Structure formats: C-alpha cells, structure tokens
Amino acid sequence: MTNDELLTDLKQFIEATVSQNMSHLATKDDLREMKTELKSDLQNLESKLDKRFDDLETRFNEVQNAVGESLNEVEGRVSRLESRLA
C-alpha cells in the first residue's frame, strides 16, 4: 500500500467515525423541541407548587385560628378561676 492509499483510508476512517459520533448529537430542531417541553414542564411545576403553597397557607390559617380559639378559652377559664380565688 502506498502512502496515498493509506492516507485515503485514514481519511475515510476519520470521516466515518466523526459522522457516526455526530449522528448522536441533537439538532437545532431537537433542542427547540426540548426547550418547549421544558418550558411546559416548568409551567406545570410552578402551577402545582402554587396550589400546594395555597393549600398549606389555608391549613396554616386553620390551625392558627384553632390555636387562637383554644387560647381564648384557656384565658377565660384562668380569669374565672382568678376571680373565684379573689
């Protein structure tokens, strides 16, 4: 084999290897589609998180109100007991 033939074979091998490796890379269209999907997923996640935070806020307010009512009852009882002792 001559040097030119070896060089030609080497070029073909390199081209085939590069072509094969490039076929696994994403195209611009693939990246655009992935970007669109990610935006949609992020919007869905944001919506779900907003709902959960709203639910947590509602539950927190309910607990806070219940504790406040219990505290008022206890304070009322303490006041009545203090007045009996006086």
N, C-alpha and C positions, 0 to 999 in steps of 0.2 A: 504494500500500500504506500502510495506517495504521500508526501506532506499535505498536498492539496486535498486529497481524498480524506485523510484524517481530519483536516480542518473542516471540511464539508460535513463529515459525520458528527463531529463535535458540535458544530452549529445546529444541526438538525436535532441532536440530543438536547441541547440547551433550549431551543425553541419549544420542543415538545414538553420539557419539564416546566418551563415558565408558563406555557399555555395551560397545562394541566393544573398548576397551582393557582393560576388566575381564575380558572373556572369556579373555584370555591369562594371567590370574593363576591361580596354583594355589589350589585349595580346601583346606579343612582336611583332608579325606579324602586328597587328593593328598599333602599334607605328612606325614600319618601314615604313608602307604604308603612315601614316600621315607625317612622316619625308620627304618622297619622294615627296608627294603632296606639302608640304610647300616649299621645295627647288624649285620646278617647279613654284609655285606661286611667290616666291621671284624673280626668274629669269625674269618672265613676268613683274613684277612690276618694276624691275630695267630697263628692256628694254623700258617700257613705259615712265619712268622718264627720261631716257637718250634722248628719242625722244622729249619729251616736253622741256627739257633744250636746246636741239639743236634748236628747233623752237623758243624758247624765245631769244636765242642768235642771231639768224638770224633777228628776228624782232627788237631787240635792236640795232643791227648794222644798219638796215634800217632807224630807227628813228634817230640815231646818224648822219648818213650821210645826212639825210634831214635837220636836225638842222644845221649841218655844212654848207650846201649849202645856207640855208637862212641867216645864219650869214655872210657868204661871200658877199651875195647880199646887205645886210644892210651896211656892212662896205664899199662896193663900192659906195653906194648911199651917205653915210656920207662923204666919201672922195671927191666925185664930188661936194657936197654942200659946203664943206670947201674950195675947190678950187675956186668956184664961189664967195664966200664971201671974199676971199683974194685979 
